[in-house]
Amino acid sequence: MTLLLIAATVAVTLLMLMAWLPELRAEGALLRRWSKGGGEPRCSEAVQNVVDGFIEDFSATHRLTEAETARIREMKTRPAMMPVTLLLHPQLVTREKGRFIRGRNLPAVFVATGVSALIMPPLAGMAMHNVSLWLLPFLNTAVFFAGLQLLRYAYSDLGLLNVLVTGKAD
């Protein structure tokens, strides 16, 4: 049982690490800082190039028209409203009949978050009696909160992106 829980913890941690990889890159951190800091519309050209690059990548991934891409580009004047999570993780959504819906990676993040919540209590109990297992509950806690944050931002951005691209509310 212990080996199964350890294997599940390692698998879920690796899955979440792969999901968070774009956030950990320097460009991802710059985009996140730009949007949270209010990112003045007239910020440096390097920052503008990074933002434009993420918008172009998202547009190319989902084959958006020029008009739809322009609507997303217009959000650069309001960086706090920019759908940063989906720009960083375009694989979390897919486009179907003109609307964005959950992609196949979003349910995987949801399952990983749920699995980490399920295996956390037994691992915490085992770790109380075995010092070598202390890292595992901490990993599960980190995975749970990272997954929860990613899901929360992705679902929020999904609604915003549908309004931006289609021009009408859900």
C-alpha positions in Angstrom: 0.0 0.0 0.0 2.8 2.4 0.9 4.5 1.8 -2.5 1.2 2.5 -4.3 0.7 5.7 -2.5 4.3 6.8 -3.1 4.0 6.0 -6.8 0.7 7.9 -7.0 2.3 10.9 -5.3 5.3 10.9 -7.6 3.0 10.6 -10.7 0.7 13.3 -9.6 3.6 15.6 -8.7 5.2 15.1 -12.1 1.9 15.7 -13.9 1.3 18.9 -12.0 4.9 20.0 -12.6 4.5 19.5 -16.3 1.2 21.5 -16.1 3.0 24.4 -14.3 6.1 24.4 -16.5 5.0 27.4 -18.6 4.4 29.4 -15.4 8.0 28.6 -14.3 9.7 29.8 -17.4 11.0 33.3 -17.4 8.6 34.5 -20.1 5.6 33.1 -18.2 6.7 34.8 -15.0 7.1 38.0 -16.8 3.6 37.8 -18.3 2.1 37.0 -14.9 4.0 39.9 -13.3 2.9 42.3 -16.1 -0.8 41.4 -15.7 -0.8 41.5 -11.9 1.3 44.7 -11.7 -1.2 46.7 -13.8 1.4 46.6 -16.6 1.2 50.1 -18.0 0.1 50.0 -21.6 3.4 51.8 -22.5 5.7 49.3 -20.8 9.0 48.3 -22.4 9.2 46.9 -25.8 10.6 43.6 -24.5 7.5 43.1 -22.3 5.2 44.0 -25.2 7.0 41.5 -27.4 6.6 38.7 -24.8 2.8 39.5 -24.4 2.4 39.6 -28.2 4.2 36.3 -28.6 1.9 34.6 -26.1 -1.1 36.0 -27.9 0.2 34.9 -31.3 1.0 31.4 -29.9 -2.5 31.1 -28.5 -4.0 32.3 -31.7 -2.0 29.9 -33.8 -2.8 26.9 -31.5 -6.5 27.5 -31.7 -6.5 28.9 -35.3 -8.2 32.2 -34.4 -9.1 34.7 -37.1 -7.4 38.0 -37.3 -10.4 39.7 -35.8 -10.6 37.3 -32.9 -6.9 37.8 -32.2 -7.3 41.6 -32.4 -10.0 41.4 -29.6 -7.5 39.6 -27.4 -4.7 42.1 -28.3 -7.0 44.9 -27.3 -7.0 43.6 -23.7 -3.4 44.8 -23.4 -4.8 48.1 -22.4 -6.4 46.3 -19.3 -3.7 43.8 -18.3 -5.5 42.7 -15.1 -8.3 41.4 -17.3 -6.0 39.5 -19.7 -6.6 35.7 -19.7 -3.0 35.0 -18.7 -3.6 31.5 -17.6 -4.9 30.3 -20.9 -2.3 32.3 -22.8 0.3 30.4 -20.8 -1.5 27.1 -21.0 -3.4 27.0 -24.4 -3.6 23.2 -24.2 -6.1 23.5 -21.3 -8.9 24.5 -23.7 -10.0 23.5 -27.1 -12.2 25.3 -29.6 -15.5 23.7 -30.7 -18.2 25.4 -32.8 -16.6 28.8 -32.2 -16.5 28.5 -28.4 -13.8 27.5 -26.0 -14.4 24.4 -23.9 -12.3 22.3 -21.6 -9.5 20.6 -23.4 -8.2 17.2 -22.5 -5.5 18.5 -20.2 -7.9 20.4 -17.9 -9.6 17.2 -16.7 -6.2 15.7 -16.2 -5.3 18.6 -13.8 -8.7 18.2 -12.1 -8.0 14.4 -11.6 -4.5 15.1 -10.3 -5.8 17.6 -7.8 -8.5 15.1 -6.6 -6.0 12.3 -6.4 -3.6 14.4 -4.3 -6.5 15.3 -1.9 -7.5 11.6 -1.6 -4.0 10.2 -0.9 -2.9 13.0 1.4 -4.6 11.7 4.6 -3.2 8.2 4.5 0.2 9.5 3.6 0.1 12.0 6.5 -0.8 9.1 8.8 2.1 6.9 7.5 4.5 9.9 7.7 3.7 10.3 11.4 5.3 6.9 12.0 8.0 7.0 9.4 10.2 10.1 9.1 11.4 9.1 5.6 7.8 9.7 4.3 7.5 13.3 5.6 8.1 14.8 2.2 5.1 13.1 0.6 2.3 14.9 2.4 4.0 18.2 1.7 4.2 17.3 -2.0 0.5 16.3 -2.0 -0.4 19.6 -0.3 1.6 21.6 -2.8 0.1 19.7 -5.8 -3.4 20.2 -4.4 -3.1 23.9 -4.0 -1.3 24.3 -7.3 -4.0 22.4 -9.1 -6.7 24.3 -7.3 -5.2 27.6 -8.3 -4.7 26.5 -11.9 -8.3 25.2 -12.2 -9.7 28.4 -10.7 -7.8 30.7 -13.0 -8.4 28.5 -16.1 -12.2 28.4 -15.6 -12.3 32.1 -14.9 -10.3 32.8 -18.1 -12.4 30.4 -20.1 -15.5 32.5 -19.5 -13.6 35.7 -20.3 -12.1 34.3 -23.4 -15.5 33.2 -24.7 -16.8 36.7 -24.2 -13.8 38.2 -25.9 -13.6 35.9 -28.9 -17.4 35.4 -29.6 -18.4 38.9 -28.4 -21.3 37.5 -26.4 -21.7 36.3 -22.8 -22.3 32.7 -21.9 
